[in-house]
Amino acid sequence: MVWLWNRIFGEPRRIEIEERDEKQTRVPLRATETGPPDLMCRVCRYEGPERYCPTCLADTMKEVRRKRP
């Protein structure tokens, strides 16, 4: 409830900064930084270790099978 109140009546500049920071934390790391991901979303192709896709908010993740060099 407090979050909604701050979004409606808060300072626009602070809200913009918080939204930008929130988006940056949701961006997955590159495959070279973390190694091959375990799962990929069937809908939006998000790759990460989560069981539920944070973008689609659904149980759409499937295992990724990659060829080893």
C-alpha positions as CSV (number, residue, x, y, z in Angstrom):
1,M,0.0,0.0,0.0
2,V,2.8,2.4,0.9
3,W,4.6,1.5,-2.4
4,L,1.4,2.6,-4.4
5,W,1.1,5.7,-2.4
6,N,4.7,6.7,-3.1
7,R,4.2,5.9,-6.9
8,I,1.1,8.2,-7.1
9,F,2.1,11.1,-4.8
10,G,6.0,10.8,-4.7
11,E,8.6,12.9,-6.4
12,P,8.7,12.2,-10.2
13,R,12.5,12.3,-10.3
14,R,12.9,9.8,-7.4
15,I,10.3,7.5,-8.9
16,E,12.1,7.5,-12.3
17,I,15.4,6.7,-10.6
18,E,13.8,3.8,-8.6
19,E,12.2,2.4,-11.7
20,R,15.5,2.5,-13.6
21,D,17.3,0.7,-10.8
22,E,14.5,-1.9,-10.6
23,K,14.8,-2.6,-14.3
24,Q,18.6,-3.0,-14.1
25,T,18.3,-5.6,-11.3
26,R,15.9,-7.6,-13.4
27,V,18.2,-7.7,-16.5
28,P,19.8,-11.2,-16.6
29,L,23.6,-11.4,-16.7
30,R,25.3,-12.4,-19.9
31,A,26.0,-16.0,-20.5
32,T,29.8,-15.4,-20.4
33,E,29.5,-13.9,-16.9
34,T,27.5,-16.7,-15.3
35,G,28.0,-19.7,-17.5
36,P,25.2,-21.4,-19.4
37,P,21.8,-20.9,-17.9
38,D,19.8,-23.8,-16.8
39,L,16.3,-22.7,-17.9
40,M,14.7,-20.7,-20.7
41,C,11.2,-19.2,-21.0
42,R,9.2,-20.8,-23.8
43,V,7.3,-17.5,-24.4
44,C,9.8,-14.6,-24.1
45,R,13.1,-16.5,-24.3
46,Y,14.3,-15.2,-20.9
47,E,17.2,-17.3,-19.6
48,G,17.9,-17.8,-16.0
49,P,17.8,-20.2,-13.0
50,E,14.3,-19.3,-11.8
51,R,11.5,-21.8,-12.1
52,Y,8.9,-19.1,-12.9
53,C,9.7,-16.5,-15.5
54,P,10.0,-13.0,-13.9
55,T,8.9,-11.3,-17.2
56,C,5.8,-13.5,-18.0
57,L,5.0,-14.3,-14.3
58,A,4.2,-17.8,-15.3
59,D,5.5,-21.4,-15.1
60,T,6.8,-21.3,-18.7
61,M,10.5,-22.2,-18.1
62,K,12.0,-25.2,-19.8
63,E,15.4,-26.8,-19.6
64,V,18.1,-25.7,-22.0
65,R,20.1,-28.4,-23.7
66,R,23.4,-27.1,-25.1
67,K,26.1,-29.0,-26.9
68,R,29.3,-29.1,-24.9
69,P,32.5,-28.1,-26.8
